[in-house]
Amino acid sequence: MPGRPIIVMKFGGTSVATPESRSAIVRRVTEALEVGTAPVVVVSAMGRRGAPYATDTLLALVDGLPSDERESDLLGATGETIAAVTVAHELRASGIDASAFTGAEAGIGTDGMYGAATITDVYPQPLLSAIDAGIVPVVAGFQGMAPDGTLTTLGRGGSDTTACALGVALHAEAVDIYTDVDGVMSADPRACDSAAVLRVIRADELFQMARHGSRVVHTPAAELALGSGLALRVRNTFSDTPGTLVADIAAYQPKAMATAVSHASAIARIRVTLPAPEGSSGHMAAQARVYRAMADAGVSLDMFTPADESLVFTIAESDLAETRAVLAGLSMTFEVLEGLAKITLVGAGMHGVPGVMARVATCLAEAGVNVLQTADSHTTISVLVEGGFVRTGVQALHSAFALGEAPESAS
């Protein structure tokens, strides 16, 4: 391993979009070198939809044409490759020896699933060799190599996962996720005017936020941070604010009951009428058939509530056509309610505390938000509501639990 501590620095699309924003990357890398660390840079594609090299812009080139998953991944990963080469050039122009790497060249192996691949292996020797030679690696995020040698992408936001996977494999001192906001916020500021930056959040809380709709960090990246004890920070490329520290759950206990509110829109609720059983186990067998058929179709179920004669669950509306086809193929009667949203209160501090659900129900009732369904875990309480009540519900919970009012610092 190199003598210098390694820092993985991931920069999002807005950070690599323009010469002016890329100059901020150069400054960040220069700072890392000046304090004696060895930076490994991971980049997303340049800009957002409409920018010439953004992922959505590239994929739009073949919209409406016969699709091919392998070629779509090949095209979609082009933006990150362009960004890696461009940033490496700009670092060299500033006097920093740098070299661009594709995901495959950086040693990232995947399970081969096009469009949503999982990283299975990281062989870090190419990056370690570059670091030993005094070179700053600039890695194209969002991509890796399948067992058959083809290129696969990791799903939207996958550059975060690239950075965290490299951080684990390289035994990095920290992974810094640079974006255009000041850190992880207590709620989506588009849904809550009083949302505030969290100075510290537990890894399990970040994972739950990502899983329940927050887009600050890619869900598999948050899962990696949770499972590995990786030191993770979310920071703003363009300001010197401290950002958010993601704390090890074994070392940090939050002082507040709840930490944040996440939400996800475009959700549909499905109510399936189960066939009449020929004995007490009949309904369970019917439920199992639904679960298996949905899994085989690649449809993720959430907030599922089994009963003797029915099974209720939610799905993303994007999976609605596939869900209808699966249930029709099972010859099952079902009802669909669309246009819903899920609001989730997240907080490791509420585990085992009585009265939290009562407080949630009371504040939503007082705000006029009708709750259609609930689900909970040790660190979350989720409510299903009509889509038009997202903003009202998020703000009600944020206020009732005084979220973001007293930013904490890790100690």
LINCOR-V284152 format. One record per backbone hydrogen bond with DSSP energy under -1.0 kcal/mol. CO is the residue of the C=O (numbers start at 1). NH is the residue of the N-H. Records with the same first field share a line. If there is no record, write none. Layout:
# LINCOR-V284152
CO: NH / NH
This chain:
# LINCOR-V284152
5: 38
6: 173
7: 40
8: 176
9: 42
10: 178
11: 44
12: 16
13: 47
18: 22
19: 23
22: 26
23: 27
24: 28
25: 29
26: 30
27: 31
28: 32
29: 33
30: 34
31: 35
32: 37
33: 36
38: 7
40: 9
41: 139
42: 11
43: 141
48: 51
51: 54
54: 58
55: 59
56: 60
58: 61
59: 62
60: 63
62: 65
68: 72
69: 73
70: 74
71: 75
72: 76
73: 77
75: 78
77: 81
78: 82
79: 83
80: 84
81: 85
82: 86
83: 87
84: 88
85: 89
86: 90
87: 91
88: 92
89: 93
91: 96
92: 95
97: 136
99: 138
101: 140
102: 106
103: 108
104: 107
107: 123
108: 145
109: 120 / 121
118: 111
121: 109
124: 128
125: 129
126: 130
127: 131
128: 132
129: 133
130: 135
131: 134
136: 99
137: 41
138: 101
139: 43
142: 154
144: 152
145: 110
146: 149
150: 146
152: 144
153: 117
155: 158
157: 160
158: 162
159: 163
160: 164
161: 165
162: 166
163: 167
164: 168
165: 169
166: 170
167: 172
168: 171
174: 8
175: 233
176: 10
177: 235
178: 12
179: 237
184: 198
186: 261
188: 191 / 192
192: 195
196: 186
199: 245
201: 247
202: 206
203: 207
204: 208
205: 209
206: 210
207: 211
208: 212
209: 214
210: 213
218: 222
219: 223
220: 224
221: 225
222: 226
223: 227
224: 228
225: 229
231: 175
232: 246
233: 177
234: 244
235: 179
244: 234
245: 201
247: 203
248: 251 / 252
260: 346
262: 344
264: 342
266: 317
267: 340
268: 315
269: 337
270: 313
271: 335
272: 311
279: 282
281: 285
282: 286
283: 287
284: 288
285: 289
286: 290
287: 291
288: 292
289: 293
290: 294
291: 295
292: 296
293: 297
294: 299
295: 298
302: 314
305: 312
309: 274
310: 307
311: 272
312: 305
313: 270
314: 302
315: 268
316: 319
317: 320
319: 323
320: 324
321: 325
322: 326
323: 327
324: 328
325: 329
326: 330
327: 332
328: 331
333: 273
335: 271
337: 269
339: 387
340: 267
341: 385
342: 264
343: 383
344: 262
345: 381
346: 259 / 260
347: 350
348: 351
350: 353
355: 359
356: 360
357: 361
358: 362
359: 363
360: 364
361: 365
362: 366
363: 367
364: 369
365: 368
373: 384
375: 382
379: 347
380: 377
381: 345
382: 375
383: 343
384: 372
385: 341
386: 389
387: 390
389: 393
390: 394
391: 395
392: 396
393: 397
394: 398
395: 399
396: 400
397: 401
398: 403
399: 402
402: 405
